[in-house]
């Protein structure tokens, strides 16, 4: 199991809302620190609910498509 802190977040894009678990690496303290890393091109979520109805084990979202992120 990877080290770090797992947090539940809501990610909104133009067409969908995703709620899933995001792993914050141990050298980062906040979700925003991890997401704003320049080398990170995608936001990876596990145990995802899409638009409050569909489920997926894993989703990778391109950061350029994200409108907002909120920690739940």
Secondary structure, DSSP 4 states (H G I P E B T S, - for coil): ---SEEEEEEEEESS-EEEEEEEE-TT--SHHHHHT-TT--EEEEEEEEETTTEEEEEEEEEGGGEEEEEE-
